[in-house]
Amino acid sequence: QVQLVESGGGSVQPGGSLRLSCAAPGSILSIYAMGWYRQGPGKQRELVARIIRDGITNYADSVKGRFTISRDNAKNTVYLQMNSLKPEDTAVYYCNVDTIQRGFWGQGTQVTVSS
């Protein structure tokens, strides 16, 4: 079973920063896009940020200017730098990898923003 390896979640105070990482195994070929989604308590899963192979990015309006997504194609790794975190950013964050054939999901990492 293909497994995405996520890391970097945790608890932080409002205004703080966290960096999420997600590494896809080399067995996943022809990766087109990598991204992060999140699901807050009682909410549906939503797109946070996504980056396609040529570097084009898109962000949820709620995180623009605070979060930055980047990827290392050689390492099949995507990062999410989260700054100026707010309590409403509290959620389980899921890594997503899309190929031409299918998509893959990570198991999720908890991010909690609280004073």
Helices and strands as residue ranges (DSSP letters): E 5-7, E 10-12, E 18-23, E 31-39, E 46-52, E 57-59, G 61-63, E 67-72, G 73-75, E 77-82, G 87-89, E 91-99, E 103-105, E 109-113
